[in-house]
Amino acid sequence: MSIDISKMRNIGISAHIDSGKTTLSERILFYCGRIHAVHEVRGKDGVGATMDNMELEKERGITIQSASTQVKWKDTTINVIDTPGHVDFTIEVERSLRVLDGAILVLCSVGGVQSQSITVDRQLKRYHVPRIAFVNKCDRTGANPLRVRLQLREKLALNAYMMQLPIGLEDKLEGVIDLVTMKALYFEGDNGTEIREAEIPANMLEQAQQYREELVDAATMFSDELAEAFLEGKETEEMIRSAIRSGTLKEQFVPVFCGSAYKNKGIQPLLDAVTYYLPNPTEVENTALNLDDEEKPVILGHDAKDPVVALAFKLEDGRFGQLTYIRIYQGTVKKGEDLVNTRTHKSVKIGRLVRMNSATMEDITEAGPGDIVALFGIDCASGDTFCSGKINYAMTSMFVPNPVMSLSITPKEKKDADQMSKALNRFTKEDPTFRAFVDQESNQTIIQGMGELHLDIYIQRMLKEYNCTVEVGRPQVAYRETITTKGDFNYTHKKQTGGAGQYGRVAGFMEPVEDKDYEFVNMIKGGAIPTEYIPSCDKGFKEAVKKGSLIGFPIVGVRVTINDGQYHPVDSSDMAFQSAAIGAFREGYKRAEPTILEPLMKVSVDVPQEFQGNVFGLINQRRGVIVSSTEENANANVEAEVPLSEMFGFASILRSSTQGKGSFSMEFEKYSKCPKNIIETLIAEYEEKRKAEQK
């Protein structure tokens, strides 16, 4: 079943948490005939929204994984991806944006542009995704879509103009005025399915004309034809739409729509806007890297006859085995054909090709460029590129942030251990920002992720999906050790047992180095250490930097230089020089005045202005340094650098000191030196832990 590519849209719905994204997706599915009854997010009817198909999502009322669904609106096929709005799940948002052509930015008419809206906007700009804005929840007390339009301009620097005006606000919301056609639209019948077009109410006509003039004036920047027609008063709807489309595709114009998804008002015109103003796959330039030609960028075509290039952007281990969501950029993927994974160079056969509608699916035989479909039973990682054998391309890799927090987990009962390893195996494959490993010393399983909520969700999922209860240890910060001055070493490793012994002497010095974790320099002259044993020394040093002697964390920023040594024709061996290097490193490390580095986080806090003083206090208590503080309207944004170790539990403290109105996001900034008192505490704790383990 081939789809006309010019009548196709790949869109994402992204926004701040609780702006009503999932409710909007639910209405889109309903009006496009995908579902026949509407369910709410925190489903009181026990069903829950269609796009939130994970048990935990229905319970918490937040979207965790992006669900993908294909719908048909009039004669246009739309692939809708519902993305999470919580900062701990940004990898899901990043992945979705990588495969989208356009987005609907949903904003709350009361909250306006909030902290996560800014993060989402930054991501949309990074991937050059054109967007239209939808001001939702116009039925809420305090709704003001015109203020939100101003915030889009001020806070996000977007060229935003109203495409509609609401008729009535809060509980008096009746419909919207379309500023292009200059008609009033009312949504009647069950679930607002019948649209009644009428004249604009007399009391709003003057306001509507003023906003229409603003809109058309702004649109003339993108069309000379419209500019001439506007001066003569002969502009047509087609001209206006074509100019706005042109501006939107260049990311220089953002049309703003309004309504209320919950009250079923304004959704159908929004779907029309998706077809009018957002790009089809041929209007977006996608580049791949040619692996056979030093990763030179290649612009991809949009032809169904081209060799296949597809990106696996999401993995799911569902009831049906591993599902791989792919976006096809060029060529046609057919059931039964072979594709090559360009990362592993393995050929895979497509046994089953399906189109996903949240949790249900339909089997298809082929899919063309621009389509988003899923494959079954294919072993790959998220971010892999599939090509037909003729070419060897990789789509540019997605930006994956490093985890900033770790927890130790132990299964409560023996029988849970097996389930726990199954769960961790699946989660690490699905989510590149979630990592799990076994600590060699304590023999504990450690999980790492992007924040408290991120790890908490995975622990909950283990219980819900795998019936596995785990005990959670204290959160652990990823410290590092380093040296502050030059340290000399001259170490002899001697071991004599029956037969050949072990012998090796290594001498040299170590010194601090910027911007590198470890560097090895060989300055041996005259064969004091034979050439074949030099790599053994390097290997020994590399082993030594894995664990420092202060608190047992990896050592960074060290340059090790060897300039002398000695060997024995019989007793020297690869192993002997590795051991000598480890001993030499420990000797030099003590003399190089080691210290401890801690991760500093860039923290951005959004609060109403009256709580700004409280936030300054909270940050100062946590050894934080305030970088900037800006005030806009009634809100304040405080940016600071705070050590991660001081940020645990910050979310609940911030909520209680701002009456629940504060929100914050944090990302890793850099490593910086710990204060002396903290170093002493950390060393004492480490010594105690070691003594306890030795008993």
Residue, then its C-alpha position, 0 to 999 in steps of 0.5 A: m500500500s503506497i502512500d502519496i508522499s506529498k500527502m504525508r506528515n510526520i509530526g510530534i506533539s511535544a510540550h511541558i509536563d501537564s500541558g495536555k499533550t496526551t489528551l490532544s493526541e487522544r482527540i486527534l485519534f478520535y476525530c480521525g476515526r482511529i478510536h470510537a470513544v474518548h478516554e481521559v489520561r488519569g482514566k476514571d473509567g479505568v481505561g486510560a488514554t490510548m497513547d499511554n499504554m504502559e500501566l505506570e503511565k496510566e497510574r501516574g498520568i504522565t507519558i514516559q515512552s513515545a507512542s507512535t500512531q498513524v491516522k488519516w485526516k481528510d486525504t492526508t496521512i499523519n504519523v503522530i508521535d506522543t513524546p514525554g514532557h518530563v526532563d528525565f525522559t529527554i532521550e525519548v524526545e530527542r529520538s522522536l525529534r530525530v525522525l519527525d518533520g514537524a511538531i505541534l508545540v502544546l502550551c498551557s493557556v495559564g502556565g504559558v511557556q514553562s521550563q520544559s517548554i524551553t528545553v523542548d524548544r531548544q531540541l526543536k531548534r537543534y534538529h531544525v523542526p518547523r513547528i506550529a503552537f497550540v495554546n491548550k486549556c483555554d477553558r481553565t480559570g486564568a486562561n490567556p492565550l494572547r499572553v502566551r503568544l507574547q511569551l513565545r516571542e519573549k522567552l523563546a524568541l519565536n516569530a509567533y502570530m495568532m491564527q485564531l482568537p478564542i470566543g469567550l474564555e475559561d468556562k465561557l469558551e464557545g469556539v474560535i475565530d479563524l483569522v484567515t477565513m474570518k469566520a467563527l467556528y463552533f464545535e457542537g454535537d457529541n464530543g464536538t464532532e459537528i463544526r458550525e461556521a458562522e459570522i464573527p460576533a459583533n463585539m469581537l469583529e474589531q479585535a479580529q480585524q486588528y489581529r488579522e491585519e497583524l497576521v497578514d502583515a507578518a506573512t507578507m515577509f515571505s511572499d511578494e505576491l501577498a505583499e502586493a495583493f495586501l496593499e491593494g486589499k485583494e489578498t486571498e486565503e490561498m495566498i495567506r496560507s502559502a506565505i505562512r507555510s513558507g515562513t513556517l518551513k524556514e523556521q521563521f514563523v510560528p502560527v499560534f492556534c488555541g482551544s481546549a482538547y479536554k472540552n473538544k474545541g479547536i482540534q479539527p482546525l489544528l489538524d487542518a493546520v498540520t496539513y496546511y503548514l507543516p512539511n511533507p517528507t520531501e520538503v525536509e533535507n535529511t543528511a547521512l554520513n557515507l561510511d565508505d568515504e570518511e563519513k562525508p555528509v550525503i543528502l538523501g533523496h525521497d524516491a521509493k526506487d532509491p536504495v533503502v536508508a532507514l533509522a531505528f529510533k526506538l526499541e520495545d520488548g513487548r508482548f510480541g518480542q522485540l519491536t524496532y521502530i524505524r523511520i524510512y528516509q529513502g527507498t522501499v522496505k518490503k517484507g521478506e527482503d534483506l537489509v544491512n545494519t551498518r553498525t554491525h555489518k550484519s544482514v537481517k531479513i525482514g520477517r514481519l513489517v507492521r504499522m503501530n497504533s499505540a499498542t495495537m498493530e496491523d501487518i503490511t507488506e511494504a512501506g515507502p519513504g517518509d513512513i514510520v513502521a515497526l519491524f519484528g525480531i531484529d536484533c539491533a540497538s536504538g540509533d542503528t541505520f539499516c541500508s540495502g547492501k548497495i550503500n553504507y550510510a549512517m544517519t548522524s548519531m543522536f545526542v546521548p547525554n551521560p548519566v549523572m546519578s547511580l543507585s545500588i539495587t539488590p533483589k529482595e529474594k533469590k528468585d527475583a535475581d533472574q527477573m531483575s537481570k532480564a529487566l535490566n537487559r531490556f531497559t539498557k537496550e531500550d534506553p541509552t541513558f540508562r546503564a547497569f553494571v555489577d561493581q567488582e568490589s561490593n558485588q552490587t548491581i549499580i544502575q545509572g540514569m538521568g535523575e531521581l525520577h528516571l531511576d525511580i520509574y525503572i524500579q517501579r517498572m521492574l515491580k509492575e512488569y517483571n514482578c521483581t522487588v528490589e532494595v534500593g541503596r543510597p544514591q551515589v555520585a560519580y566522583r573522580e580523583t586527580i593529581t595536583t603536582k608532579g610525582d616521581f616513581n622508581y619501583t622494582h617488582k621482584k617475585q621469586t618462587g620455584g623456577a622462573g620468577q618475576y622481575g621488572r623495574v619502572a622509573g619516571f614521573m607523573e604530572p597533571v594534564e588538562d582535557k585528557d583522562y590519561e596519557f602515556v609517554n615513552m622516553i626510554k633510551g638505550g633499551a633499559i626496558p625492551t620495546e616488547y614490554i612498553p605496551s605492558c607498562d601502558k597496560g599496567f598504568k591503565e589498570a591503575v587509573k581505574k581506581g584511586s587510593l583516596i576513595g576508590f574512584p577512577i583517576v583522571g587528568v594524568r600524564v605518565t612518563i617513563n624514562d628508565g627501568q631494568y629487566h632480567p633476561v629470564d624473569s622479566s615478562d609481560m605480567a611482571f612489567q604490568s605489576a611493576a607499572i601498577g606499583a610504580f603508579r601507586e608510589g608516584y600517586k602518593r607523592a603527586e598530592p591527589t585530590i577529589l573532583e565532584p560533578l557540578m550540575k548546571v541547575s535552572v530553577d523557574v519560580p514565581q518572583e515572590f519565591q526568588g529569595n527562597v531559591f537563592g537561599l536553597i542554592n547557597q545552602r547547597r554550596g551552589v554558585i548563582v550564575s544568573s537571575t532573570e525576571e520576566n512578567a511574574n516569573a523568575n529564572v535562576e541559573a546556578e552551578v551546584p554539586l550533584s551530591e547536594m541535589f538529592g531530594f531537591a525536587s521535594i524541598l523546592r516544591s515545599s518552599t514555593q507552594g508547589k509552583g517551582s520547577f527545575s531542570m539540571e544537566f551535567e556541567k563539569y568536574s570541579k575540586c571538592p572543598k577540604n572538609i568534604i574530601e576528609t569526610l569522603i575519605a573517612e567514609y571510604e576507610e570505614k567501608r573498606k574495614a567493614e568489607q574486610k571483616 
